[in-house]
């Protein structure tokens, strides 16, 4: 297992080098869903409030995955590993990378709003 992440009060996710992200029910441990990711090297995920999943990998690819249809869309590409992904509200997604860059995305259009380059001298791991 590469990492585990809390999703909500009833679900958590696990990710592995087998290119799968699995969603699990907390109370009984039952597998809810398996999502195939076309990368062995994803670094971070975020489950959005609307149920979509966002993944970022060490190759700098940012993808949104529709869990209902299994359709994945690459919305961005970075020159560094993606170090964090955080949904700010229903519209805004913040993404940081190991180069100290922070980019803000519109979740309704999947378009980049702005990128703040090299705001830190090293990796950005979180935003609250």
C-alpha positions as CSV (number, residue, x, y, z in Angstrom):
1,X,0.0,0.0,0.0
2,X,1.4,3.4,-1.1
3,X,-0.9,5.4,1.1
4,X,-4.2,5.6,2.9
5,X,-6.5,8.7,2.9
6,X,-9.6,9.5,4.9
7,X,-12.5,10.4,2.5
8,X,-15.4,11.0,4.8
9,X,-17.1,9.6,8.0
10,X,-18.0,6.3,6.2
11,X,-15.1,5.8,3.7
12,X,-11.3,5.8,3.3
13,X,-9.1,5.1,0.3
14,X,-5.9,3.1,-0.3
15,X,-3.5,3.3,-3.2
16,X,-0.9,0.9,-4.3
17,X,1.8,0.4,-7.0
18,X,-0.7,-1.9,-8.7
19,X,-2.2,1.2,-10.4
20,X,-5.4,0.9,-8.3
21,X,-7.1,3.2,-5.8
22,X,-9.6,1.4,-3.6
23,X,-12.4,2.9,-1.7
24,X,-13.4,1.1,1.5
25,X,-16.3,1.2,3.9
26,X,-15.0,2.1,7.4
27,X,-17.5,0.2,9.5
28,X,-17.3,-3.2,7.9
29,X,-14.2,-3.0,5.7
30,X,-16.0,-3.9,2.6
31,X,-14.6,-2.7,-0.7
32,X,-16.8,-0.1,-2.3
33,X,-15.0,0.6,-5.5
34,X,-11.7,0.1,-7.4
35,X,-10.4,2.8,-9.7
36,X,-7.7,2.1,-12.2
37,X,-5.0,4.8,-12.6
38,X,-2.8,4.8,-15.7
39,X,0.3,5.5,-13.7
40,X,2.5,3.4,-11.4
41,X,3.7,6.6,-9.9
42,X,0.8,8.6,-8.5
43,X,1.8,10.7,-5.5
44,X,-1.4,12.1,-4.1
45,X,-5.2,11.9,-4.4
46,X,-8.2,13.9,-3.3
47,X,-11.8,12.8,-3.3
48,X,-14.0,15.8,-4.3
49,X,-17.2,16.6,-2.6
50,X,-19.1,15.7,-5.8
51,X,-17.6,12.2,-5.7
52,X,-14.9,12.6,-8.4
53,X,-11.3,11.7,-7.7
54,X,-8.3,13.8,-8.5
55,X,-4.9,12.2,-8.8
56,X,-1.4,13.6,-9.2
57,X,1.7,11.7,-10.0
58,X,5.5,12.0,-9.9
59,X,5.5,12.7,-13.7
60,X,3.5,15.9,-13.0
61,X,0.2,14.7,-14.5
62,X,-3.0,15.9,-12.8
63,X,-6.1,13.9,-13.6
64,X,-9.8,14.0,-12.7
65,X,-11.5,10.6,-12.5
66,X,-15.3,10.2,-12.8
67,X,-16.0,7.3,-10.4
68,X,-19.4,6.6,-12.0
69,X,-18.3,6.3,-15.6
70,X,-14.6,5.3,-15.1
71,X,-13.6,8.2,-17.4
72,X,-10.4,10.0,-16.6
73,X,-9.3,13.4,-17.9
74,X,-5.9,14.9,-17.7
75,X,-6.3,18.6,-16.8
76,X,-2.8,19.6,-16.2
77,X,0.9,18.8,-16.4
78,X,3.6,20.0,-14.1
79,X,7.4,19.8,-14.5
80,X,7.7,18.5,-10.9
81,X,6.0,15.8,-8.8
82,X,2.6,16.8,-7.5
83,X,3.0,16.9,-3.7
84,X,-0.5,17.9,-2.6
85,X,-4.1,18.3,-3.9
86,X,-6.7,20.0,-1.8
87,X,-10.3,21.0,-2.6
88,X,-10.9,24.5,-1.2
89,X,-14.6,24.8,-2.0
90,X,-17.1,23.6,-4.7
91,X,-15.2,25.6,-7.4
92,X,-11.5,25.8,-6.3
93,X,-8.9,23.0,-6.3
94,X,-5.3,23.9,-5.1
95,X,-2.4,21.8,-6.3
96,X,1.2,22.1,-5.1
97,X,4.4,20.5,-6.4
98,X,7.9,19.7,-5.3
99,X,9.2,22.8,-7.1
100,X,7.4,25.2,-4.7
101,X,4.6,26.0,-7.2
102,X,1.0,26.4,-6.2
103,X,-1.7,26.3,-8.9
104,X,-5.4,27.0,-8.5
105,X,-7.9,25.2,-10.8
106,X,-11.6,25.7,-11.5
107,X,-13.4,22.4,-10.8
108,X,-16.4,23.3,-12.9
109,X,-14.4,24.0,-16.1
110,X,-11.2,22.0,-15.3
111,X,-9.3,25.2,-16.3
112,X,-6.3,26.7,-14.6
113,X,-7.1,29.9,-12.8
114,X,-3.6,30.9,-11.9
115,X,-0.2,29.5,-11.0
116,X,2.1,31.1,-8.4
117,X,5.5,30.0,-9.4
118,X,8.3,29.1,-6.9
119,X,6.5,30.6,-3.9
120,X,8.6,28.5,-1.6
121,X,12.2,27.4,-1.8
122,X,11.3,23.7,-1.7
123,X,8.3,21.3,-1.8
124,X,4.8,22.3,-0.7
125,X,3.2,19.5,1.2
126,X,-0.1,20.9,2.4
127,X,-2.5,23.8,2.4
128,X,-5.2,24.4,5.0
